[in-house]
Amino acid sequence: MGGFGQLYREEEAEYVLKLVSENQDLVRDKSVKSQGILFHQVRFSQFRFIASSDEFVNSSDDAMNLNCEKRTCQKFLLKILFHYLLLLLLLLLLLLLLLLHYYYYYYYYYYDYDYYYYYYYYYYYYYYYYYYYYYYYYYYYYYYYYYYYYYYYYYY
């Protein structure tokens, strides 16, 4: 890329070189490597140096993030955190719904089982009652037959 863009990048590279030469104590600390990478990428690549002189001198974090200011990166991280928290909230809601489903399923299942049990119990007693009724009826019929038989016997 030639023309004005090339000239602009060379001026930026000279500006960075001037900042580094004026701040030798910053260059001597642990951020030397990152400052070197920053200078190299500003001069020989398509990256554009965005940080102002104060951000460059006072902080070595901007050297790590070539195309990102501090506030922009913080907003980006907050967005990521918000989306992860939202996803976690949705997963917790899904888990809660699952637990409620199992709770009500088993609750109504056992309730239905008890109802069936009592119904069976009632049916059993009803059958028992019917059996005794039948028994007494048979007994009554037997006595009636006996009485009829004796009556018939005495009659003839």
C-alpha positions as semicolon CSV with decimal commas, in nm:
position;residue;x (nm);y (nm);z (nm)
1;M;0,000;0,000;0,000
2;G;0,159;0,323;-0,109
3;G;0,073;0,687;-0,107
4;F;-0,059;0,869;0,194
5;G;-0,126;0,547;0,392
6;Q;0,235;0,437;0,371
7;L;0,358;0,779;0,476
8;Y;0,110;0,784;0,766
9;R;0,232;0,446;0,894
10;E;0,595;0,561;0,872
11;E;0,511;0,873;1,071
12;E;0,339;0,654;1,332
13;A;0,645;0,431;1,349
14;E;0,869;0,733;1,400
15;Y;0,633;0,854;1,675
16;V;0,654;0,520;1,853
17;L;1,032;0,514;1,817
18;K;1,045;0,863;1,969
19;L;0,827;0,751;2,264
20;V;1,047;0,447;2,325
21;S;1,368;0,651;2,310
22;E;1,228;0,913;2,551
23;N;1,115;0,646;2,800
24;Q;1,416;0,418;2,841
25;D;1,300;0,306;3,191
26;L;0,981;0,166;3,035
27;V;1,184;-0,018;2,772
28;R;1,414;-0,172;3,035
29;D;1,135;-0,336;3,240
30;K;0,952;-0,663;3,166
31;S;0,746;-0,515;2,884
32;V;1,046;-0,481;2,647
33;K;0,930;-0,773;2,436
34;S;0,577;-0,640;2,399
35;Q;0,706;-0,292;2,311
36;G;0,929;-0,446;2,046
37;I;0,636;-0,640;1,900
38;L;0,427;-0,325;1,902
39;F;0,695;-0,121;1,724
40;H;0,753;-0,398;1,470
41;Q;0,382;-0,442;1,388
42;V;0,318;-0,069;1,362
43;R;0,606;-0,027;1,117
44;F;0,584;-0,341;0,902
45;S;0,219;-0,458;0,906
46;Q;-0,134;-0,338;0,842
47;F;-0,208;-0,276;1,211
48;R;-0,281;0,083;1,309
49;F;-0,146;0,221;1,637
50;I;-0,450;0,358;1,823
51;A;-0,326;0,420;2,178
52;S;-0,239;0,775;2,279
53;S;0,100;0,872;2,422
54;D;-0,027;0,865;2,785
55;E;-0,171;0,515;2,749
56;F;0,149;0,395;2,584
57;V;0,385;0,542;2,845
58;N;0,186;0,472;3,160
59;S;0,062;0,122;3,082
60;S;0,214;-0,186;2,930
61;D;-0,130;-0,353;2,888
62;D;-0,203;-0,155;2,572
63;A;0,111;-0,299;2,417
64;M;-0,041;-0,646;2,452
65;N;-0,368;-0,535;2,289
66;L;-0,255;-0,359;1,971
67;N;-0,594;-0,286;1,825
68;C;-0,791;-0,241;2,148
69;E;-0,813;0,037;2,404
70;K;-0,861;-0,039;2,772
71;R;-1,225;0,067;2,788
72;T;-1,312;-0,123;2,471
73;C;-1,150;-0,441;2,602
74;Q;-1,328;-0,406;2,936
75;K;-1,662;-0,364;2,761
76;F;-1,587;-0,665;2,545
77;L;-1,498;-0,876;2,849
78;L;-1,811;-0,757;3,028
79;K;-2,018;-0,861;2,728
80;I;-1,858;-1,205;2,732
81;L;-1,914;-1,234;3,107
82;F;-2,277;-1,125;3,068
83;H;-2,340;-1,386;2,799
84;Y;-2,179;-1,660;3,007
85;L;-2,385;-1,558;3,309
86;L;-2,699;-1,554;3,096
87;L;-2,617;-1,900;2,966
88;L;-2,556;-2,022;3,321
89;L;-2,888;-1,875;3,431
90;L;-3,068;-2,052;3,148
91;L;-2,902;-2,381;3,240
92;L;-3,005;-2,338;3,602
93;L;-3,360;-2,264;3,493
94;L;-3,360;-2,577;3,281
95;L;-3,233;-2,779;3,575
96;L;-3,505;-2,634;3,797
97;L;-3,773;-2,725;3,543
98;L;-3,632;-3,075;3,518
99;L;-3,638;-3,117;3,895
100;L;-3,994;-2,986;3,916
101;H;-4,099;-3,222;3,641
102;Y;-3,954;-3,524;3,822
103;Y;-4,098;-3,409;4,155
104;Y;-4,450;-3,371;4,020
105;Y;-4,425;-3,684;3,810
106;Y;-4,331;-3,900;4,106
107;Y;-4,571;-3,720;4,336
108;Y;-4,868;-3,778;4,109
109;Y;-4,749;-4,126;4,026
110;Y;-4,744;-4,226;4,392
111;Y;-5,071;-4,044;4,452
112;D;-5,227;-4,241;4,170
113;Y;-5,076;-4,558;4,311
114;D;-5,232;-4,487;4,654
115;Y;-5,562;-4,410;4,493
116;Y;-5,543;-4,735;4,300
117;Y;-5,451;-4,918;4,618
118;Y;-5,747;-4,776;4,808
119;Y;-5,974;-4,847;4,517
120;Y;-5,854;-5,204;4,514
121;Y;-5,904;-5,219;4,889
122;Y;-6,257;-5,089;4,851
123;Y;-6,323;-5,334;4,572
124;Y;-6,192;-5,613;4,790
125;Y;-6,428;-5,521;5,070
126;Y;-6,711;-5,485;4,828
127;Y;-6,637;-5,830;4,696
128;Y;-6,614;-5,959;5,050
129;Y;-6,948;-5,803;5,131
130;Y;-7,097;-5,947;4,816
131;Y;-6,960;-6,285;4,909
132;Y;-7,125;-6,269;5,250
133;Y;-7,443;-6,146;5,099
134;Y;-7,437;-6,436;4,861
135;Y;-7,360;-6,668;5,150
136;Y;-7,653;-6,540;5,355
137;Y;-7,874;-6,553;5,058
138;Y;-7,772;-6,910;4,999
139;Y;-7,826;-6,983;5,365
140;Y;-8,169;-6,826;5,351
141;Y;-8,248;-7,017;5,037
142;Y;-8,131;-7,333;5,203
143;Y;-8,360;-7,278;5,501
144;Y;-8,640;-7,184;5,277
145;Y;-8,587;-7,499;5,081
146;Y;-8,567;-7,695;5,404
147;Y;-8,884;-7,540;5,529
148;Y;-9,053;-7,603;5,198
149;Y;-8,935;-7,960;5,203
150;Y;-9,075;-8,018;5,550
151;Y;-9,390;-7,844;5,462
152;Y;-9,421;-8,059;5,157
153;Y;-9,345;-8,364;5,366
154;Y;-9,606;-8,281;5,624
155;Y;-9,853;-8,184;5,370
156;Y;-9,840;-8,514;5,196
